[in-house]
Amino acid sequence: MEEHNIVKESTTKEVENDSKKGSEKDPKKEVMEWIQAIVTAVVLALLIRIFLFEIILVVGESMLPTLENGDRVFVNKIGYIIGEPELGDIVIFKTPEDGKTSYVKRIIGLPGDQVKIVDGVVYVNDEPLSEPYIAEQPYNDFASEIVPEDKIFALGDNRNHSKDSRDYHVGFVPMDNLVGKAMWRIWPLDSLSAIK
């Protein structure tokens, strides 16, 4: 019985010695663990930003009254990878003009749709659009055109102060240029809301 107690005491001492060794970490190993954690976090953040979502800053007034200059918007990037854009979606796209500048606009026409603006009214497939979201009716007409395959027709809600698909520098926007769908206004906080 005494022998058993002696063995038990020596085991306890060994455990105590092992825990002391574990608390005295090698500084190089600890630095490597920190570097690994930081690199993992950065890679994850980049993958999320590239493939899943992004926060963008709205610059300009082309989407008034829906979005204002300085608003920050949550953009769903994966939605158009697994689904299709729909009429009325507010989207962010790279301009066909330079492929670098991003615009935020509302989808008015999808591939195969006939679009035109006559006397301030937007028509899609000869049906007038109900547009309670626009700042004011557009001053200029837009001749009837068919939206080409794999492209969209997009307009700003502030029609008279928007560079959009009516402008030959932008024109019909290739689907490949879509960055994502604007889902939520997240800044300023008092304007936090779903975007419609």
C-alpha positions as CSV (number, residue, x, y, z in Angstrom):
1,M,0.0,0.0,0.0
2,E,2.8,2.4,0.8
3,E,4.4,1.5,-2.5
4,H,1.3,2.4,-4.3
5,N,1.3,5.9,-2.6
6,I,4.9,6.4,-3.6
7,V,4.1,5.7,-7.2
8,K,1.1,8.0,-7.0
9,E,3.2,10.8,-5.6
10,S,5.9,10.5,-8.3
11,T,3.2,10.5,-11.0
12,T,1.9,13.8,-9.6
13,K,5.3,15.3,-9.6
14,E,5.9,14.2,-13.2
15,V,2.6,15.8,-14.3
16,E,3.6,19.0,-12.4
17,N,7.0,19.0,-14.2
18,D,5.3,18.4,-17.6
19,S,2.9,21.3,-17.1
20,K,5.8,23.6,-16.2
21,K,7.5,22.7,-19.4
22,G,4.3,23.4,-21.4
23,S,4.0,26.9,-19.9
24,E,7.5,27.7,-20.9
25,K,6.8,28.0,-24.7
26,D,9.5,28.4,-27.2
27,P,9.3,32.1,-28.4
28,K,9.9,31.1,-32.0
29,K,7.1,28.6,-31.9
30,E,4.7,31.2,-30.4
31,V,5.6,33.8,-33.1
32,M,5.0,31.2,-35.8
33,E,1.6,30.4,-34.3
34,W,0.7,34.1,-34.3
35,I,1.9,34.4,-37.9
36,Q,-0.1,31.4,-39.0
37,A,-3.3,32.7,-37.3
38,I,-2.9,36.2,-38.9
39,V,-2.2,34.7,-42.4
40,T,-5.3,32.4,-42.0
41,A,-7.5,35.4,-41.0
42,V,-6.2,37.5,-43.9
43,V,-6.8,34.7,-46.4
44,L,-10.3,34.0,-45.1
45,A,-11.2,37.8,-45.2
46,L,-10.0,38.0,-48.8
47,L,-11.9,34.9,-49.9
48,I,-15.1,36.3,-48.2
49,R,-14.6,39.7,-49.9
50,I,-13.9,38.2,-53.3
51,F,-16.6,35.6,-53.4
52,L,-19.3,36.3,-50.9
53,F,-19.9,39.9,-50.0
54,E,-18.5,43.3,-49.9
55,I,-19.3,46.7,-48.3
56,I,-19.3,49.5,-50.9
57,L,-19.4,53.3,-50.5
58,V,-22.0,55.1,-52.7
59,V,-20.4,58.1,-54.4
60,G,-22.6,60.6,-56.1
61,E,-26.4,61.2,-56.4
62,S,-27.4,59.0,-59.4
63,M,-29.5,56.7,-57.1
64,L,-31.4,59.4,-55.2
65,P,-33.8,59.0,-53.4
66,T,-33.1,55.3,-52.9
67,L,-29.4,55.7,-52.0
68,E,-27.6,58.8,-51.0
69,N,-24.0,60.0,-51.4
70,G,-21.9,58.5,-48.5
71,D,-24.2,55.5,-47.9
72,R,-22.5,52.2,-47.2
73,V,-24.1,49.2,-48.8
74,F,-23.8,45.5,-48.2
75,V,-23.4,43.7,-51.5
76,N,-24.3,40.0,-52.0
77,K,-21.7,38.7,-54.6
78,I,-22.7,35.1,-54.6
79,G,-26.3,35.7,-55.5
80,Y,-25.6,36.0,-59.2
81,I,-23.2,33.1,-59.2
82,I,-26.0,30.8,-58.1
83,G,-28.9,32.7,-59.5
84,E,-30.0,35.2,-62.1
85,P,-30.6,39.0,-61.8
86,E,-34.2,40.2,-61.8
87,L,-35.9,43.4,-62.9
88,G,-35.7,46.0,-60.2
89,D,-32.6,44.6,-58.6
90,I,-30.1,47.3,-57.5
91,V,-26.8,46.1,-58.7
92,I,-23.2,47.1,-58.6
93,F,-21.3,46.6,-61.9
94,K,-18.0,47.4,-63.5
95,T,-18.5,49.8,-66.3
96,P,-18.0,48.4,-69.8
97,E,-16.2,51.7,-70.5
98,D,-13.1,50.9,-68.5
99,G,-13.9,47.7,-66.5
100,K,-12.5,49.3,-63.3
101,T,-15.1,51.9,-62.2
102,S,-18.1,50.5,-60.4
103,Y,-21.6,51.9,-60.7
104,V,-24.7,51.3,-58.7
105,K,-27.9,51.2,-60.8
106,R,-31.3,49.5,-61.0
107,I,-32.0,46.8,-63.5
108,I,-34.7,47.9,-65.9
109,G,-34.2,45.4,-68.8
110,L,-33.0,41.8,-69.0
111,P,-31.8,40.0,-72.1
112,G,-34.5,40.0,-74.8
113,D,-36.5,42.8,-73.3
114,Q,-37.5,45.8,-75.4
115,V,-36.8,49.1,-73.6
116,K,-37.6,52.7,-74.4
117,I,-38.4,56.0,-72.8
118,V,-41.1,58.2,-74.2
119,D,-42.3,61.5,-72.7
120,G,-40.6,60.6,-69.4
121,V,-42.1,57.1,-69.1
122,V,-40.0,54.0,-69.2
123,Y,-41.5,51.1,-71.1
124,V,-40.4,47.5,-71.0
125,N,-41.9,45.3,-73.6
126,D,-44.4,48.1,-74.4
127,E,-45.6,48.1,-70.8
128,P,-45.1,51.3,-68.8
129,L,-43.1,50.7,-65.6
130,S,-44.5,51.9,-62.3
131,E,-41.5,53.6,-60.7
132,P,-42.4,55.1,-57.3
133,Y,-38.7,55.1,-56.5
134,I,-37.4,57.7,-59.0
135,A,-36.5,61.2,-58.1
136,E,-38.2,62.7,-61.2
137,Q,-39.2,61.6,-64.7
138,P,-36.4,61.6,-67.3
139,Y,-36.3,64.7,-69.5
140,N,-34.9,62.8,-72.5
141,D,-36.4,60.0,-74.6
142,F,-34.6,56.8,-75.4
143,A,-35.3,55.1,-78.6
144,S,-36.6,51.5,-78.5
145,E,-33.9,48.9,-78.3
146,I,-33.8,45.1,-77.5
147,V,-31.4,44.2,-74.6
148,P,-28.8,41.8,-76.2
149,E,-28.1,38.3,-74.9
150,D,-26.1,38.2,-71.7
151,K,-26.5,41.9,-71.0
152,I,-28.8,44.1,-68.9
153,F,-30.2,47.7,-69.2
154,A,-29.7,49.6,-66.0
155,L,-30.7,53.1,-65.0
156,G,-30.1,55.3,-62.0
157,D,-33.1,56.3,-59.9
158,N,-32.2,60.0,-60.3
159,R,-32.7,59.7,-64.0
160,N,-31.7,63.2,-65.0
161,H,-28.4,63.1,-63.1
162,S,-27.3,59.5,-63.9
163,K,-24.7,58.1,-66.3
164,D,-26.2,54.7,-67.1
165,S,-27.3,52.5,-70.0
166,R,-28.7,55.4,-71.9
167,D,-25.1,56.8,-72.2
168,Y,-23.1,55.2,-75.1
169,H,-20.0,55.0,-72.8
170,V,-22.0,52.6,-70.5
171,G,-24.6,51.1,-72.8
172,F,-25.9,47.6,-72.2
173,V,-24.0,46.1,-69.3
174,P,-22.5,42.6,-69.8
175,M,-23.7,40.1,-67.1
176,D,-20.0,39.3,-66.5
177,N,-19.5,42.8,-65.2
178,L,-22.0,42.4,-62.4
179,V,-20.3,42.5,-59.0
180,G,-23.4,41.8,-57.0
181,K,-26.8,42.9,-55.7
182,A,-27.1,45.7,-53.1
183,M,-29.0,44.2,-50.2
184,W,-28.8,46.5,-47.2
185,R,-27.9,50.1,-46.4
186,I,-25.7,49.7,-43.3
187,W,-24.5,53.3,-42.9
188,P,-25.5,55.7,-41.7
189,L,-26.9,53.7,-38.8
190,D,-30.2,55.7,-38.6
191,S,-30.9,54.7,-42.2
192,L,-30.2,50.9,-41.7
193,S,-32.6,49.2,-44.0
194,A,-33.1,46.6,-46.7
195,I,-32.7,48.1,-50.2
196,K,-35.7,47.8,-52.5
